[in-house]
Amino acid sequence: MSNSLMHWLLLPTRLSLWTLSLVYYIVVYGTAGLTACLVLIRIAWTGLKDPYGTFQWTVRKKPPACLQDPELGDHAFLKGRSSGLRFHYVTKGDHKKPLMLFLHGFPENWYSWRHQLLEFSGDFHTVALDLRGCGASDAPVRLEDYLLEALLYDIRDTVDQLGHTSCILVGHDWGGMLAWHFALERPDMVQLLIVMNAPHPASWLDAVLRRPSQLLRSGHACFFQLPLLPEFVLSLEDFKLVRSLFCGKNVGIRNRSRRLTESQLEGYLYPLSQPGGLTAPLNYFRSLLSNTLYKHQDVAVPCMLIWGEADNILVEGMSGGTRPYVRGPVTIHTIPECSHWVQQDQPEIVNKLIWDFVLDKDVIKHYR
Ligand SMILES: *[C@@H]1O[C@H](CO)[C@@H](O)[C@H](O)[C@H]1NC(C)=O
């Protein structure tokens, strides 16, 4: 076929893709602008009432005790082969056992996986990684350093450096998003995939197109696309918004007995409060949303999706059913009355689901 004919035949597809991404950008930045206006009005209001309280935040000088609790595991560092960056991780369990690698979400760090480190270290080499830019890992400053490709190399390098060829990959929120992508790219390195409250990358776009209110719901994700302002807003009143993410009535951890104590909360605020500490985590939103790699692919490894149904951060209820959020053969478990912070909100249920899945798939039998 001649080149020019090819060109004309492809034109409608190109045009529709182009229109789709234009619409997408208009909606994302429109929502960002709208959210920014509302946020600024609110800041002006609280700032007038209490200027001192509003515009102050404290850089934490030393890590809180919970981040150094030896019970949870040993702290160690590894160097990413492709990036040269230094990654911090907490590990518990015998390194000869199969690797269970945990990837945290926003705005968290390894500490989100404390319950799972304790639970699975008897049978697995458990490793909770601080993702690039988060916790005590190196934080490159450029936005380009947070492109999906680099983040996926980080996971590959981590598995390699830990002396394994594959892992049971467990991810939540952004970590879950990375886990989906990694399993799509490197099924050979993932024995089992376990994702919590992170939709399959292709299905998120489906969901948004099917129900545009989903995007308004994700107003914060759009707002985070803006430069500098989100860092400022999240820092106000000594990180009030970050606190309310974890502890707020609407979006915070639901289970009373699992609510974060002030000192546990400091486990998250300590790294975020450092200069530039919010920029790297926010860069995940900035680079991953504007670098929309929505792959319409099925995951080729056994996969379980755990969904806290009362997640008021990601989606409005799950009334549409969970199907729009997954592709391919996936075991789905929903946990009612459970917030976005699944593995911290309902650790017993989450741990049991992981055990059942792992035993069902027989991954540890031949190690015993
Ligand atoms: C809250 O957590 C406790 C301890 O983890 C658990 O026993 C209890 O069932 C949970 N309550 C609810 C309402 O989920």
The ligand as a Tripos MOL2 file, in Angstrom:
@<TRIPOS>MOLECULE
LIG
   14    14     1     0     0
SMALL
NO_CHARGES

@<TRIPOS>ATOM
      1 C1        -11.4080   -2.9690   63.7440 C.3       1 LIG1
      2 O1        -10.1470   -3.5170   63.9790 O.3       1 LIG1
      3 C2        -10.1420   -4.4990   64.9820 C.3       1 LIG1
      4 C3         -8.7070   -4.8420   65.2720 C.3       1 LIG1
      5 O2         -7.9800   -4.9330   64.0950 O.3       1 LIG1
      6 C4        -10.9480   -5.6670   64.4990 C.3       1 LIG1
      7 O3        -10.9350   -6.7180   65.4590 O.3       1 LIG1
      8 C5        -12.3730   -5.2070   64.2490 C.3       1 LIG1
      9 O4        -13.1290   -6.2390   63.7080 O.3       1 LIG1
     10 C6        -12.4210   -4.0050   63.3350 C.3       1 LIG1
     11 N1        -13.7290   -3.4120   63.3890 N.am      1 LIG1
     12 C7        -14.4450   -3.1380   62.3140 C.2       1 LIG1
     13 C8        -15.7520   -2.4850   62.5490 C.3       1 LIG1
     14 O5        -14.0780   -3.4110   61.2090 O.2       1 LIG1
@<TRIPOS>BOND
     1     1     2 1
     2     1    10 1
     3     2     3 1
     4     3     4 1
     5     3     6 1
     6     4     5 1
     7     6     7 1
     8     6     8 1
     9     8     9 1
    10     8    10 1
    11    10    11 1
    12    11    12 1
    13    12    13 1
    14    12    14 2
@<TRIPOS>SUBSTRUCTURE
     1 LIG1         1 GROUP 0 **** ****
